């Protein structure tokens, strides 16, 4: 069995959002992002798969840009979807812990 507590394993970096992969198989990938206040997971998209984000701790804003930019405040307990091939980013208001799951391989493009 693979299991971990992503809150207890918090890993913050001063220079960038910290990304830690806890679970990876041939079919699905899971990563947790650890943000300091003001850090940004910049615009990107996954051409081959939807991505689901789960907010564990902190507050921020989740943005998408399919045919116009939209945003939603994210707080603990929120789940948000980045649909396949849709641009998205996360901006942290304070320390923020967000996990994601997506099919493998999802591919990735940056803006």
C-alpha positions in Angstrom: 0.0 0.0 0.0 1.2 3.5 -0.8 0.1 6.2 1.7 1.5 9.5 3.0 0.3 12.5 5.0 1.1 15.5 2.7 0.5 18.0 5.5 3.0 16.4 7.9 5.6 16.3 5.1 5.4 20.0 4.2 8.4 21.1 2.1 8.7 24.8 1.3 11.3 26.4 -0.9 12.2 30.1 -1.0 12.8 30.4 -4.7 9.9 28.4 -6.2 6.9 26.3 -5.6 7.9 22.9 -4.2 6.6 19.9 -6.1 6.7 16.5 -4.5 5.5 13.3 -6.2 4.3 10.8 -3.7 2.4 8.3 -5.9 3.1 7.4 -9.6 1.9 4.5 -11.6 1.7 3.8 -15.3 -2.0 5.0 -15.2 -2.1 7.9 -12.7 0.2 10.5 -11.1 -0.1 12.4 -7.9 1.9 15.4 -6.9 1.7 17.8 -4.0 2.6 21.5 -4.3 3.9 23.5 -1.4 3.6 27.3 -1.8 4.9 30.1 0.2 2.8 33.3 0.2 2.9 34.9 -3.2 4.3 32.0 -5.1 2.8 30.9 -8.4 2.3 27.7 -10.2 2.4 29.4 -13.6 0.2 28.8 -16.7 0.3 25.3 -18.1 -2.0 22.7 -19.6 -2.1 19.0 -20.1 -3.1 18.0 -23.7 -3.8 14.4 -22.8 -5.7 14.4 -19.5 -7.9 16.2 -17.0 -6.2 17.2 -13.7 -8.0 17.4 -10.3 -6.6 19.6 -7.5 -7.3 19.1 -3.8 -6.7 22.0 -1.3 -5.4 20.8 2.1 -4.2 24.0 3.7 -4.0 27.8 3.1 -5.7 30.1 0.7 -5.1 31.1 -2.9 -6.7 31.6 -6.3 -7.1 29.0 -9.1 -7.3 30.4 -12.6 -8.3 28.8 -15.9 -8.3 30.2 -19.4 -10.2 28.3 -22.0 -12.0 31.1 -23.9 -11.4 33.8 -21.3 -9.9 33.9 -17.9 -11.9 32.7 -14.9 -10.8 32.4 -11.3 -12.1 30.9 -8.0 -10.8 31.3 -4.5 -9.4 28.1 -3.1 -9.4 27.1 0.6 -9.1 23.9 2.5 -11.6 21.4 1.3 -11.9 22.8 -2.2 -11.6 20.5 -5.2 -11.1 22.1 -8.6 -10.8 20.7 -12.1 -8.4 21.7 -14.9 -10.0 20.1 -17.9 -7.8 18.4 -20.6 -6.0 21.0 -22.7 -7.2 24.0 -20.7 -4.6 26.6 -19.4 -4.5 26.9 -15.6 -2.4 28.4 -12.8 -2.5 28.7 -9.0 -1.5 31.8 -7.0 -0.9 31.5 -3.2 -2.2 34.2 -0.8 -0.5 32.5 2.1 1.2 29.1 2.7 -0.8 26.7 0.6 -0.8 22.9 0.2 -2.5 21.6 -2.9 -2.4 18.0 -4.3 -3.2 17.0 -7.8 -4.0 13.8 -9.6 -4.0 13.2 -13.4 -3.8 10.3 -15.8 -0.4 9.3 -17.2 0.9 10.3 -19.5 -1.0 13.7 -19.6 1.7 15.7 -21.3 2.5 19.3 -20.3 2.8 22.6 -22.1 3.8 25.9 -20.7 2.8 29.4 -21.8 
